Amino acid sequence: MKKDLAERTKMVEAMEYICRQINDEATFDVWLALGVADGDIEYGCFNPDDVNARAYAEDDFEFSELMATFLRRMCHAAQEGGLYCNGVVGESGLNVILGARY
């Protein structure tokens, strides 16, 4: 399968944007250490031609690891503080993990 670097780059930018909304500093700090380093991608940048974001998308293994790190950060965010956006905090805690509301 041919790599679509534009699609991968958009995915990297989306993951970075969502991780910036994590409402728990320790969980977010791990993203900065293992995911996208602070300052590598301009906040809110959604440009498939961005060379900084593209660097995270080029290697299959590294891109896969980044997605896995993102998923782990989302699991931790669900447990520890949810997501925060524009004055609204998404629910967190055991109820989210177990799907108790559904």
N, C-alpha and C positions, 0 to 999 in steps of 0.2 A: 504494500500500500504506500502510495506517495505521501510524503509529509506535506501538510498544509501549514506552513509556518505562520501565515496570517491568522488562521483559526487558533493555533496553539498560543500565539502571542496574545490574542484577545482573552483566552482562557487564563493565562498568567495574570493579565491585568485585572480580570474579574476576581480571581482569587485574592490578589493583593488588596483590591478595594474592599472586599467583604471582610478580610482579616483585619483591616483597619477599623472595623466596626465592633470588634471583640470587646466586650465590657469587662475584661479581667486582664490586668496588666501583665501578670505572670504568664498567662496563656499567650498573650500577644507577643511578649518578649521571645518566646520560643519560636514563633513565626519569623521574627526578625533574625534569629540566629540560624534557623534551619530552612527557612523559606526564602523570602525576598528580603535582602538586607535593606535597612533603612536608607532611603535616599536613592536607591537604584532605579525606582520607577516613580515618576511624578504622580502625586496623589490625584486620583480621578482621571488619569490618562487612559483613554481608550483608543489607541492608535495602533492598528495592526502593523505599521511600519516602524514603530518605536524600537530602536536598536538595543536599548537596555533591557526591555521586556523580552525581546526576541532571543537574547542571549540565554534566557532561562528555558526557552522552548526548543532550541536546536537539537540537543542531544536526547535521544529517546529515553535512556535510563534516567538522566537528570530530570527530565520533564515528568516521568512517571513518579519519581521520588518526590517531586514538588507537589504533585496531586495527592499523593499519600500523606504528606505532611499537612496539606490543607485539610484533608478529611479528619486527621487526628486532631487538629486545632479546633475544628468545628465540634467534634465530640467533647473536647475539653470545654469549649465555650458553652455548650449546652448544659454542662454540669456546673460550671463555675460562675457564670455571670451573664450568659446570653449574648445578644448583640445589641448595640446601641446605635440609633440613627435619628438625628434631628429631634432630640428630646424624648424619644420613645425607646424603652428597653424591652427587648424580646424576653420572654419567659426563660428561666433557667431552672436547673435542679432535677431531681430524680423523676418528677412527673413528665418532663420533656423526654428524658431518655427512655422511659418505659412506655411512652405514648398514652398516658393515662387519660388525656383529654379526648382521645379519639376512639 
